[in-house]
């Protein structure tokens, strides 16, 4: 019996795959918390023989070295020009037998210089699926700016050749299995089709309608946002990260205080809970927001102490592990209740509903509003007239634009990112802050209306909650 499964890693929208036949299995682009592949293979009676990488990933820690250590599988990596410390370099046209199945490597440069796709042939020898890495997604193609904007036109040209001269030469019925789904930072407009084919992409993918090579290069060679943690991913994914998931240890309030001298306190509760009460100088990033924002604001050279909703911080720890944060020193046992019962001081952030702020503005009470939404959101939903717009990811570099007096009212799409912004500002000494809860959907101010007149460039970051 054949084995096929796509493993989806939430937050980073990462897809990895396990394929098996004849009791032999292959894993493509595994994540670092790799027990799922071992368990799946063992349950179905398969042994993992090979691990294939489509490219050197930028947005998560690849689990190839860790999975190989557990299974004895042989690792094959793309981007062979890089100085890998583990595994073997894939060659264009290389083939692997998996029982009755066959995989063939297709050199697919563009997203990275040495990207590889893998074409899977069914038991009858017909092309069945193609694992495209970050070359081709549902509704989009890979970004080409990772090697620097000076090389972006060259990389866009390579991607054109990969798409039109290689991947689109496959038949329409071949199933496309990319490394990411909607929400990934590896492209700007990945569609929400859970499964797609060469035929669907040929017909409906907007980027593949640009058949002129020079026009394709001009439109694709664009600079997207580059989170600072990408550099750490580049380093770990060359060395071969092998650290494993370890559940954080519970700490009493006294132990938590003693361990926080050099540590960053990360509070993963929702914005309302953080605003009401939190450990002083905490960084607020709600749990589901960790994959999107931890890499922007959380340093790698300090231990991390967690405050979470319950006494089960495993989900937050797992999400951090996938971004290379292996130094989690523990979590606050009993949460903020235990903190208060131990007599510890706490901080808070003022909060206000969006309706209340609109009412204040319409009564003529001036307010200084910081809007931390992205340019794409401003284009889609409109700007708040008179507000200062600083995208959350740019706030650390532009804090000098935020006054310490008067009160700063912080606005986003919901209040979640506003609380991140408030925690960043409080850590740098800002005190008079108010997080606006409710976001754009509740905005009904007459004196501060929504304006659709746009200025500035449009970001290709995916829209976030």
Secondary structure, 3 states (H helix, E strand, C coil): CCEEEEEEECCCCEEEEEEEECCEEEEECCECCCHHHHHHHHHHCCEEEEEECCCCCCCCCECHHHHHHHHCCEEEECCCCCCCCCCEECCCCCEEEECCEEEEEEECCCCCCCCEEEEEECCCCCEEEEEEECCEECCEECCCCCCCHHHHHHHHHHHHHHHHHCHHHCCCCCEEEECECCCCCCCCCCCCCCCEEHHHHHHHCHHHHCCCHHHHHHHHCCCCCCCCHHHHHHHHHHHCCCCCCCCCCEECHHHHHHCCCCCEEEECCCHHHHHHCECCCCEECCHHHHHHHHHHHCCCCCCEEEECCCCCCHHHHHHHHCCCCCCEEEEECCHHHHHHHCCCCCECCEEEEHHHHHHHHHCCCCCEEEECCCHHHHHHHCEECCCEECCHHHHHHHHHHCCCCCCEEEECCCCHHHHHHHHHHHHCCCCCEEEEECCHHHCCCCCCCEECCCCCCCCCCCCCC
